[in-house]
Structure formats: C-alpha cells, structure tokens
C-alpha cells in the first residue's frame, strides 16, 4: 500500500509540474525566430518580448486560455492538499471523492484551455498587431505538455475516485 501511495503522490506532483511548466513557459507556438505563449511573444534573435494585451483582436480568447490554465493549476494544487488532509482524516474504507472531484475540475480546465487554443490558433496568430509574422509556426512543447497534463489529471482524478483508504 505504501508503494501505491508513493506512486499516486509522485503522479500528482508530476501533473502539477506539467501544469506549471505549460502555463508559464513561452513555447505554445514556435517558429524559426519567435516563440509565443498565452502571455507574450518573444523574438529569439533580438531577445525582445512583447506582452499580449487588449490591443490584440483575439485577446478575449487568450484571456480564456490564461484563466483556464491558472484555474487548472490551482485546482491541481488544492486537490493535492485535500488528498493529504483526507489521507489523515478519512476512516478506513472511504474513498477520496472530494480529491477526485477537484482533480477532475483541473482536468476540465486544462482541456478547455488547450481546446480553445487549438480552435482559435489561426485567428490568434494572424493578428496585425504582432510586430512580426508568426502565422508560419507550429505548436510548441508547452502546448503538448498541456495536453499531457490533461491526460495525467484525468487519470489521477479517476485513480482518486477508485482509491479506498486501507491499512
């Protein structure tokens, strides 16, 4: 049981780390001389960054992605704290339902964020407000990590739903 508990904790911490990296790192959309995320656009040859503000036409979509990624990260961290509390508070044989619900909310938020970005990426990157041409790019590793975090949080949420506290 101790090995299973250690695996679940490591899996949850990995999910949280993936969410933090995909939310913070500047690699959702990359090209030869630029990288962009949901916060800013940076050029690699001059090392200058420009924040994505309300002057951009698709700013509402970016804000939705920002909010959903932040919420998913918060829910994942809260789920871990609730799991630790329930680990010591639950009676033997009870399930970690509250932890599972919070983790599945995190899963839903990261899915919403990545889905919005996937759906709106053409409009997001054709904006005339950018100082360079960024439509000729591709998805970066932060975007891929967001989808991997979706899978991890989904698996984690289901594991907590099935998991019972044992001796």
NUTORNU-762371 format. One line per 8 residues: number of its first residue (from 1); their letters; for each residue x, y, z of C-alpha. Coordinates in steps of 0.02 Angstrom, whole numbers, plus 50000, padded with zeros to 5 digits. Example, Ala and Ser with C-alpha at 12.3 -4.5 7.8 and 13.67 -1.06 7.14 Angstrom:
1 = AS = 50615/49775/50390  50684/49947/50357
***
This chain:
1 = XXXXXXXX = 50000/50000/50000  50144/50117/50038  50213/50094/49862  50042/50133/49787  50028/50289/49895  50202/50346/49842  50158/50317/49659  49998/50419/49675
9 = XXXXXXXX = 50089/50563/49759  50227/50564/49627  50097/50555/49488  50002/50703/49562  50159/50807/49585  50208/50768/49405  50037/50828/49347  50058/50990/49443
17 = XXXXXXXX = 50233/51016/49373  50170/50990/49196  50032/51118/49226  50154/51245/49296  50275/51223/49151  50142/51233/49017  50062/51386/49096  50222/51484/49125
25 = XXXXXXXX = 50343/51435/48986  50348/51530/48823  50326/51390/48696  50143/51366/48648  50176/51421/48468  50354/51425/48400  50439/51469/48238  50614/51498/48171
33 = XXXXXXXX = 50638/51668/48252  50497/51682/48380  50406/51594/48520  50239/51638/48595  50129/51581/48736  49970/51645/48815  50062/51792/48897  50188/51863/48774
41 = XXXXXXXX = 50275/51849/48605  50466/51843/48601  50590/51853/48460  50737/51736/48477  50867/51835/48379  50843/52001/48471  50781/51929/48637  50639/52054/48649
49 = XXXXXXXX = 50468/52011/48714  50301/52097/48690  50157/52065/48809  49991/52012/48735  49869/52148/48788  49694/52204/48747  49756/52288/48587  49753/52116/48505
57 = XXXXXXXX = 49596/52068/48413  49582/51894/48492  49627/51949/48667  49468/51875/48742  49517/51702/48680  49690/51721/48754  49615/51778/48919  49503/51625/48922
65 = XXXXXXXX = 49655/51513/48896  49752/51607/49031  49610/51592/49156  49579/51409/49122  49764/51364/49138  49780/51461/49301  49623/51378/49369  49684/51205/49320
73 = XXXXXXXX = 49849/51234/49409  49761/51299/49565  49637/51154/49565  49779/51029/49548  49873/51104/49695  49715/51113/49801  49674/50932/49757  49846/50880/49821
81 = XXXXXXXX = 49820/50972/49985  49645/50898/50005  49718/50725/49970  49847/50746/50107  49713/50806/50228  49595/50664/50181  49736/50540/50199  49740/50576/50385
89 = XXXXXXXX = 49555/50618/50412  49458/50485/50317  49403/50325/50401  49466/50161/50334  49371/50105/50178  49312/50277/50123  49351/50348/49952  49442/50509/49908
97 = XXXXXXXX = 49290/50581/49819  49324/50765/49857  49503/50749/49795  49440/50663/49638  49312/50799/49602  49440/50938/49621  49566/50846/49513  49435/50815/49379
105 = XXXXXXXX = 49395/51001/49383  49579/51032/49350  49569/50910/49205  49418/51001/49135  49502/51171/49147  49661/51117/49057  49556/51032/48923  49457/51192/48897
113 = XXXXXXXX = 49616/51297/48885  49703/51182/48762  49543/51162/48660  49515/51350/48646  49696/51375/48593  49682/51234/48466  49521/51303/48394  49572/51487/48389
121 = XXXXXXXX = 49758/51472/48345  49737/51530/48165  49646/51689/48218  49765/51715/48363  49919/51712/48253  49854/51813/48105  49830/51970/48207  49904/52127/48129
129 = XXXXXXXX = 49958/52190/48300  50109/52075/48303  50273/52156/48253  50322/52001/48152  50242/51863/48050  50202/51723/48170  50070/51628/48072  50206/51517/47999
137 = XXXXXXXX = 50240/51424/48160  50196/51261/48243  50137/51203/48412  50273/51206/48543  50312/51090/48686  50213/51191/48814  50056/51159/48712  50097/50973/48706
145 = XXXXXXXX = 50132/50973/48893  49960/51049/48922  49879/50902/48832  49988/50779/48927  49938/50866/49089  49757/50842/49036  49785/50654/49023  49880/50647/49187
153 = XXXXXXXX = 49749/50744/49284  49611/50637/49209  49699/50476/49258  49738/50548/49429  49557/50601/49457  49495/50427/49412  49628/50347/49524  49568/50450/49672
161 = XXXXXXX = 49388/50402/49636  49432/50217/49639  49557/50227/49781  49498/50175/49953  49592/50208/50113  49666/50044/50175  49780/49992/50315
***
